[in-house]
Amino acid sequence: MSTMRPERTAVILGGSRGVGRAIARYLAERGVTHLFIVFLEQVEAAESLTRELESCGVKVTSLQYNLGVAEDIQTMAERIRKLTSQIDYLVHCVALTTFKPLMRVRPNQWDLTMAVSTRSFVHVVQQLSDLMPRGSSVVAISSTGSQRFNANYGALGVSKSALESAVRYLAVELAGKEIRVNGVISGLLGGASLPLFPEIQEVVKQTLERTPSGRLGTPDDIAEAVYFLLTGASWMTGQHLILDGGFCLT
């Protein structure tokens, strides 16, 4: 694993809580000097993270935008351009969905899930890749629901599959600029997001029974893998690391 060079800048989409928050902390502890944290509704969480990281000497810029709206992404990109001339690391950690069977997903729910969870990734890379120098890196966070059936996960599972495909296409298209694009496929994580799932206690029980490691993942587990993809793995692009405690093996 390589060591970060001085004056590193990172943009974390969905960085105010959960996995995004863990990634922000992980990067700040390992030498990133300027973090852009993009969020929508978690104002208090973004403010507390900003105070925490700035107390450690990291410059933090919090940006409140709706990544499901193309105009917001363009405005966000314009603001970032005014504040920095270089982005070394870009992390997409944004998802929004309705937890129900795919057969019951309404058109507006489908469109919103795809816009936030998938289209925003491609749009942001389109807007910001020209600020990324050779050797920079992009990471997108997906989930095992992209590859296997999970009850009530239809819209997000399909959108995550599309996200993973976008990682592969962008990896090829940006290879000439020596920008690497990879992803992390996460298994079920403990923490604040769990109550969002229907019948979560049964889901946790069944997951643990099939997970060789015997535990759910944590946001820090994902942050560690993201750091590896951002700063190491120099010949790796268009790939996805699966972090699920061995769940997919059983």
Secondary structure, DSSP 8 states (H G I E B T S, - for coil): -----SSEEEEEET-SSHHHHHHHHHHHHTTEEEEEEEESS-HHHHHHHHHHHHTTT-EEEEEE--TTSHHHHHHHHHHHHHH-S---EEEE-------S-GGG--HHHHHHHHIIIIIHHHHHHHHHGGG--TT-EEEEEEEGGGTS--TT-HHHHHHHHHHHHHHHHHHHHHGGGT-EEEEEEE--B-STTGGGSTTHHHHHHHHHHH-TT-S-B-HHHHHHHHHHHHHS-TT--S-EEEESTTGGG-
